[in-house]
């Protein structure tokens, strides 16, 4: 039954009870007009009380449903944001790898701090905790910092050679972790805490 049917049924039953009680007990009372009005008023009050109780119940159930919907929407938005962050980071790493391949180290250096910041956020985000070890991410952040320093030294001509394959391998290790997390988050069912 829907809510309207339940409300109408409650009102109808209450009206029947009031009418029956009026017919049964009206003859036994010393009936006057005031008693009749009082009896009708009491019946209407009782009916109103039932209606208020029912409306409170409806409002409470709607409130709980709204809270649950808001909680689910918040979780979905958080999940979508996390997927977007991972996708953006994967793209960022691809750009840095291409800069390294084409020896555009200045651009590579300029993108590494943003990548490190994103990796720190991923490491501290509880949504990723079941899928990654924060120590692995921390090690990779350290490696990237070393790689950035190496690139800066190479640009300043303080070192003669640079191992581009090693630079891109460190980035590839990060990609492996992100590629592992991304489909899990994308296709995982949201958790309902009822």
ABEGO torsion letter per residue (X at the ends): XBAAAAAAAAAAAAAAAAAAAAAAAAAABBBBAAAAAAAAAAAAAAAAAAAAAAAAAAAAAAAAAAAAAAAAAAAAAAAAAAAAAAAAAAAAAAAAAAAAAAGBAAAAAAAAAAAAAAAAAAAABAAAAAABBAAAAAAAAAAAAAAAAAAAAAAAGABABBBAAAAAAAAAAAAAAAAAAAAAAAABBBBBBX
